[in-house]
């Protein structure tokens, strides 16, 4: 019997056309997009399917687009097959998808919240003033040292502990560029600036977290039907009473994804399904655990492959 885990992608997994395959073939997916349109007051399906890409990349649009696509994929999976996850997690904004799946948040509230979350994050640091980069080939301690060296009096810190040897940093754009230059001069190391519009999960996001708290206070929270991991704590939510607090904390604290996945696998989960656009989390898992069996589900073809794993006892 499969002990299934669900993981939900965050920013960086978006692409024009995401979700369209399921939207075209499934009433369950169309209903999710309709719910999102009503909650947001604009046509998220058009943005997901047609772009333009530059609009989709703006975080106030990216976040609800990815969440809507992920939940649409989940609803199709649930409509076509019994899905009984033992545990769930989400990377950054993906944590909202995990909480929706587990019953901690209503989808209409979650999609409205992530739109505002993106808006608040963007307004905390004007476009072009903040940046992120992925650092490959360095340990956590080495990346922390790099941030201190490159900061030059500006804000720069680790933002995502994604997998062994792959850590993202975030801060003021000039400091991020200095860090990238330092890394690129070192043999065996690599740094790549990320295509995001704000320095997520850095201290620069604290004003966004404070604004988000006021909105979260208005949202209804429910009991979790199965355990969900918190990015900020790298541990399971103790109950619904901590949902608002940990989602606020997540905004300006690093995503401890590697630790989350180690804890998820320690539950005995023997199949992990990445629910939503892209394969970013599947790629990270290969670096975290060679033994983990994982598949992504983003369209009909990938869903068929995932179902073969579900049937493979």
N, C-alpha and C positions, 0 to 999 in steps of 0.2 A: 504494500500500500504506500503510495506516495505521500510524503509529508511536505506539502507545498508552501513555498514562501512567495510573496509578491513584492516587487520593488518598482518604484515609480520614478521616472527620469526627471531631471531638472533642466535648467537653462543650458543651452548648448546642444540639445537634442532636436531642436526645431528645424523644420525644412518646409518650403512651400509645397503644398500637396498633402501634408500629413492629415491622416484621418479620412481622406476622401473615399478610399476603397470601402471602408466599413459604412460610411455615410450613404454611399450609393446603394449598398446591398442590404442594410439592416435598419428596420424601424427603431430598434433600441438605440443605435448610434444617433440617428436623426433626432430622437427625443432629447438626448443629452445636449446636442447643439442648440436645439430650440430653447431648452431651459437656460442655457448660457446666454443666448441672445436676450432673453427676457430679463435676466439678472443684470446684464451689462448695459443693455440699451443700445447695442450695435451688433452688426452681423459678424460674429466671430468665425463662422464657417467660410465666408468669403475671404477673410484675411488668411485663414489656414490654407485654403485651397488655391487662392490666386495671388496672395501677397498684396502689395509688392514686398519683396524681401527686406528692404530697408525699414519698412513699417513693422514687419513681423519681428525684426531684431530689437526694436525698442522694448525695454523690459516691461513696461506697463501693458504691452500687447502680447509679448512672448509668454508671460506667466499664465494668463488665462487661456491662451491658445494651447499650450502644452497640457495644462490641467484638463481642459475640455476634451482634447484628443485622448488623453490617457483614460479618463472616466468613460468616454464613449467606447474605447476598446474593451475596458473591463465589463461594461454592460453587455456588449456583444458576447463576450466569453461566458458571462453568466446566463444569457438567454439561450445559448447553444449547448452549454455543458454545466454540470454541477461543479462549482468552484468553491472549495472549502479550504481557504488558506489557514495555516497554523500560525503565521507571523507575517508582518509587512513592515516595509520601510520605504522612505523616499528620499532622494537626494535634493536637499534644499527645498525648492518649491514642491518637489515630488512628495515631501512629507504631508502636504495637504491631500494629495491623492491617496496616500496610505490611510490617512484619517477618515476620508470619505468612504473608502472601501470597508473600514472597520466600524463605521457608524458613529465616529466621534464628531464629524461635521456633516451638515447637509450640503449637498453639492452646490445648491444655489448660493448659500453663504460662502462656501469655499471659493467659488469662482469670482465672486464680488471681492472677497478679501485679497486674493492674489493680484487682482487688477489694481487695487489700492496699494497693496504691498509694493508692486512694481512702480507705481506712480510715486509713492513716498520715497522709495530707494533712489529713483532718478532725481527727484527734487532735492534730496539730501546732498547730492553731488552733481553739478551741472554736466551735461554731455561733454565728453572730451577731457574733463578734469580728473576723472578717476579711471582706473584700468585694472585688469587682472592678467596674470600670466601663469602658465603651467611650467613647473620646474621638474625636469626629469633627471634622475641619477643622483639625487641627494637625499640624505636622511632628514627626518624632522628637525633634529638639532642643527644640521647644516643649513637648512632653510631658515630657521630662526636667526642664525648667525648672519646669513646673507641679508635678511631684512634689516637687521641692525646696521650692517655695513652700508647698505644702499639707501637707507632712509634719508640721510642728510638733513635731519631736522623735520622731515615730512612724515606722514603716516604711511607705514608699510608693514604688513603682517601676514602670516600664513592664514589662508582662508578655507581651503579644502584639503584635508588629509585623505586623498582619494584612494591610494593604493601604495604598496611599497615602491619607492622611487618616483612617485608622481604626486606632487603637492602643488596646489595653486596658491598664489599670493595675490594680495589686493591692497590698493592704497591709492595715493595720488599718482597721476599718470607719469610724471617726471621721475618719481621714485621707482615705479615699476620698470620704466625704461632703463634706469641705471642698473637695476638688478638683472634685467635681461642681458645687458651688455657685459656685466661681470661674469655671468654664467657662460655666455658664449665664448669667452676667452679661456675657459677651462676644458681640458681634454676629458672626453667621456661624459660631459654634462650637456644638457640641452634646455633651452628656454623658448617658449612660444607664447606670444601675446594672444589672449583669448578674445573672440569676437563678441564681447558683451559691452553693455552701455553704462555700467556702474560698477564700483568696487565692492561687490557683495561680500558679506560676512567679515567685514573689517570694522574697526571702531568708527569709521566715517559714517556707518549706517545707524548709529545710535539714535539720531533724531527720527529716522524712519521707523525704528522699533517703537519709539514713544507714541508716534502718530498711529501706528498699527494697533497698539494696545487699546486705544479708545474705540477702534472699530471691532476688535475681537470681543470687547466687553458687550457689544450689542448682539453678537452671534450666539446661537444656541449650540451647546455642546452635549454630546450623548455618551452613554457608556460604550466602551470598546468591546466589540464582539470577539476580537482576538488581539493578541499583543502587537503593539506598534513601537518601533524604535525611534528615539529622539536623536536628531543630528547633534544637538548641542551637548547632550549628556552622554551620548553613546550608550544609552541604556533604555530599558522599556519604560513607557509611560506608566506611572503607578495607578492612574485612573483618570477619569474625565476632568477632575478638579485641577489637573496640571496642564491641560491642553493649551489654554490661553497663555499661561506663563512661559511655557517652553517654546511656543511659537514666537513670542516676542524675543526671548533670549536668542533664538536661532538667527535672528536678523543680523546681529553684530558680533556673533561668535563663530568660530571655525566649524565647518561641517566635518565631523569625525567619522567619515564614511568607512574607512578601513576597519576601525574598531566596531562600527555597527554591523558590518558584514561578518566579522569574526564571531560576534555575539549571535547573529542570525543563524549562522551555520552550526554554532554550538547547541542550538535547540534541537538539532537532528534533522533539520530540513534537508531533503535529498533531491529537491527540484526547485529551482528559483526561476520565476517568470518575470521578465522585465516588461511592464505593461505600459505601452505608449510609444511615442515616436523615437526612432533611432536605436542604436545598440551601444550607447556610451557605457551604461552600467555593466553590460555583458563583457565589454572590453576590460573594465576595471576588475571585474571578478576573476578574469583569467590571471591577473597579476596577484590577486589576493589568495586564491585557492585554485590549484590545478585540478583538485578532485571534485569541485562543485559542478553539478550538472545544471546548466542554465540555458534558457532560450528567451528571445525577445518576441513580443507579439505587437505588431503595429499595422498589419494588414491581413488579408485573407490567406496569402501564401505562408506567412510566418505563423499564423494561427494553426494552419494544418500541420506544420512541422512540430509545433508545440504539443498538439494533441497526440501525436505519435509518441512523444516522451511521456505524456500522461498515461498512455496505455501500456507503456513498456515497464512491466513489473519485474 
